[in-house]
Amino acid sequence: MRYAQLIMGPAGSGKSSYCSTIVNHCKAIGRNVYVINLDPAAEYFEYDVIGDIRELISLDDVTEDEDLLLGPNGGLVYCLQHLIENLDWLDEKLGCVEDDYFLFDCPGQIELYTHLPVMKSLIKQLDNWNIRTCGVFLLDAHYMNEATKFFSGALVALSAMITLEIPHVNLVTKMDLLNEHDRNAVQRFLDMDTDLLREEEDEPWLRKHLKLTKAISTLFEDYSYVSFLAFDRTDEDCIGETLMIIDNSIQYGEDLEHKEPMEPVEREASDDYGMADEVS
């Protein structure tokens, strides 16, 4: 059994930075993870990759093709569809290492995760290859400090979770870049504090759609459909806890071999309770 994280989220949410953070953290604790870039428009990585979709097809290849006449968004969808049609390439890249944990750095087009079958087809193939996958959905903390922005992001995350049907963890990234006031504001949303809606009733959109917003808030709060973890890439404890939660969701580590404990050595003399002492 092998394991993977599918790193998703809007453009600029910090997907590549997250991959770099996890790679560096795992190196520090003596654990290997490998990154596969699935973004055909990527230009720079802070880490080594074992596979890059641009070796197969790049966004420039598509947008510069005079027969296709596709723009950036259509070109990205075309590139991912081309990947699905050529999964032998991906299988070869995944099979070139002995270790079993992969990070898929994905493009930021939300439609790939919410209503197009591309990513779901990829997940189905990973399952056929005995790779347990967790979806990791990232949202930028700077766009989560107001009620309207928060619920918009939460609904997108919920849509991806329902569509992909795999273990799913939502992260609010770039917490380390917030000032104390904004950090506290975001934390209240993470705690699903519905009183925030009453505080923002003067906002025109909320005043007009207050009943709808409260209904969505109640849905999240009462049924726990969507929850978020605050992710601070400068906090090693936060990184470790996040990784542990994701690992648990895909049962990573349960198949690892454990060393058998050494048999205790008994002394001839017994203690006052009649039990033989053990040599530590």
N, C-alpha and C positions, 0 to 999 in steps of 0.2 A: 504494500500500500504506500502511495505517495500523497503529498499534500501540497496545497496551493492557496494563495490569496489572490483574488481578482480585485485589483485596485481601481475603483471607479470614482466618478465625481465630475462636476463641471470644470471647464477650463480655468486654471488658476487656483484650484482648490488645494494644491500642494501634493499631488500624487507622486511626482518624481522625488520631491523632497522627503516624502514619507518612505519611499523605497530606500533612499539613501540612508535615512535614519535607522531603519530596521536592519539593513545590511551591516552598518557600522556597529550597532548594538550587538548583533549576533556574532560578529567577529570578536568583540570584546569578551563575550562569554564562551567563546570556543565552539560556536555553532555555525554551520554553513547554510546559507540560503543563496539561491540563484535567481537572477532577474531576467525576464523576457520582455522586451519592449514591443508592445502591440500598437503603438501610436505612429502611424506612417508620416505624421507631420513633425515628429520630434527632431530637435536639432542638437541638444546637448544633454549628457548624462553626468551625474556626479558619482557614478559607479560603473563597474564592468557588467556587461550583459552577455549571456550565453546565446542569445538569439535576438535578432532585430528584424522586425517585419520589413524594414526598408531594404533588406537583402532580397526579399521576395517581390515587394512592390512599395513604392513611395508615393506620397501625395503629389509631388512634382511630376512623376511619371503620368499620373492620371489627368491632372489639370492642364498639362501641356499637350495632351493628346488631342489633336484636332478632330478626330472622329468621335470622341466621347462628349466633348463640350460640357464638362462638369465643373462646377465651382468647388470651393473648399469643403462645404458640408457634404455635398453629393459625392465628392471625391473620396472623403473619409469612409463613407458608407460603402462605396465601391471597393476600396482597399480591403476592408474587413470581410466583405463578401468573397473577395478573391482569396483571402486567407482560408475561409471555410471550404472553398473548393480545392485547396492545396494543403490539406492538413498533414500530409506526409512530411512537408518541410518542418512543421512544428514538432511532429513526433521524433524526427531526427535530432532536433535541438534538445528536446527534453531527455533523450536517451544518451546524451554524451557525458553525463555526470553520474557519479555513484550515489550522491546524497539525494534526498527525497523531498526537499521543500523549495517551492518556487513562488516568486512574486511576479504577477502579470501586470505591467504598467500599461494601462489602457488609455485610449483617447477620451476626450472630454465631451463628445457629442452625446447628450442625454438620451436622444432617441434610440441610440444603440442598446440601451438598457431598459427602456420603458415600453416601447411598442414595436420594435423591429426584432426579428427572430435571430439576428446574427449572434449575439452573445449567448443566447440560450442554446444555440447549436454548438457553440464552442464548449459550453459547460457539459452538454450531453456527451461530447467526444472525450472530454477529460474524465468523465465518469466511466466511460468505456475503457479508458486506459488505467483505471483504478487510481485515479487522483481525486482525493476528497478536496473540495473547494469551498472556501468561505468568501463571500462578497464583502468587501470593505469599502464603504461609501463615505467619501470625504466631502465636507462642506466648510468653507472659509468662515472663521469666527467673525470676521469683519462684516459679514452679511447675515449674521444671526443675532444681532443685538436689538432688533425691533420685532414687534409681534408679526407684522405682515411678512417680513423677510423670513422669520423663523418658520412660520407655518407653511410658507411656500417651499422652503427647503425640506421640511419634514414630509410634505406630500410627495415631492420628487423621490425622496429616499424610500418612502413606502411603496411607490409605484415600481421602483427597481426591485425591491425585496419581493413583492408579489409576483412580478413577471419572471424573475430568474429562479425562484423556488429553491434556494440553497441557504445554508446558514449565513446570517447577515449581521454585520456590525457597522454601526454608523459612528463616524468620528467628526468632531468639530476641531479643525486644524488651526494652526497659527495662534494658539492661545498665548504663546510666549511673546507675541507682538502687540498684545493689547495692554492698554493702561489699566489701572486698578478699577476704575469706574466701569469700563466696558467689560472687563473680565467678570465683575460681579453681575452685570446685566445679563451676560450670556449664561452664567451659571444658574440664574433664576429660570431661564427658559429650559435649561437642561433638566432642572428639577420639576418641569411642567407646572410652574406656578401660574395658575389661571387667573389669579388676581391682577396679573400684569395687563390683562385685557381691559379691566376697569380703569386702570391708570391711563390707558391710551385711547379712551373713548372719544377724545377730542379730535383724533386723527380722522380726516374725512372718509377714507376708505373703510376704516373700522366702524365708524358711526353708521355708514350705509349698510354694511354687511355684518353687523355685530352678531346677529343670531346665528348666521352661518359660521362665523369664526369661533363662537362659543361652542357650537355643535362639534366642530372639528377638534377643538381643544379638549372637550369632554371625551371624544372618541379616543384620543391619544392617552389621556389621563386614566380613564376607567379601564381600558382594555390593553394598555401597554403595547399597542401595535408598533410604536416607534419610540426608540430611546437612543440617546446619544452619549458618547464618552468624550470628555475634553482631552485633547491630545496636545501635549507640550513637548516638542522635540528636544528641548534642552534639559528635560527632567528624566533621568535614567529610570527612576522608580515608575514614572508614568508610562514610559516606553515598555518596560518589563511587564507591567500590569496589563497593558493593552495587548501585548503579544500573548500573554497567558490566556486572556479571555478568548482571543481568536483561536489559539491552539485547542482550547477546551471545546470550542464549537465544532471542530472537525476531528476531535479525539486524537490529536497528535500526541505521540508519546506512549500510547497504550500498547502499541505493538513492539516497542523497543525492548531489547533484551536487558534483563536485570541480573546482576551478579548474585549468586546464592550466598547468603550469610554464612560465615564460618561457624562451625560447631563449637559451642562453648566447652572450655576445658575445666573439668571438675577437679577440685582438690579432695584429698582424702578426708580432711577434717571438715565437719559440718558446723554451721553457725547455730545460734541459740534456737532457731526455729526449725532445725532439722533439715534445712535446705543447703545443698552444696554451694560454696562460693564459686563465682565465675571469675576467671582471669580476664581483666579488661585489656 
